[in-house]
């Protein structure tokens, strides 16, 4: 009985992980200067985050690459305007990258 209960608790935690990640990613996005240049649905200074997700759908190591771009900045991926480096930890950058990639 205890094993079944533990399995159910583990399953529940696993199923809630994408939701928790999305909430954490969105909250992190709102707490950082990302929103000064990006929106979820439309191009502003930078591309819409849904466009970033679509461009990177199915790309190997997309989360890792995006996390590096978020943390270190990048230039030329979406036009001439560079994306500056952001003061985020490696973990925060990966959380943001995974959240962006989850957008549809």
C-alpha positions, 0 to 999 in steps of 0.5 A: 500500500505504501509503495502505491501511495509513493508511486501516486505522489511521484506521478502527481509531482511529475505531471505538475512539473511542466505547469510549475516550470511554465509558471516559474518561467513566466514569473522569471520572464516578468521579473527580468528586463526581458519584457522590455524587448520581447512579448509572447505573441508579437515582435517588439524590439526582439522577436515574439517568444512564440516565434523563437519557440517555433524556430527552435522546435525540434532543434537538438540542444535548443534549450541549451543554446537558447539559455546561452543566448539569454545569458551571454547575449547574441547578435544576428539571429533575428536581424541587426539589433543585438540582444544584450547579455542578461544577469541571470544564473545558468539555472535561470537562463535554462528555466527561461529557455525551457519556458520559451520553448514550451510556448505555442 
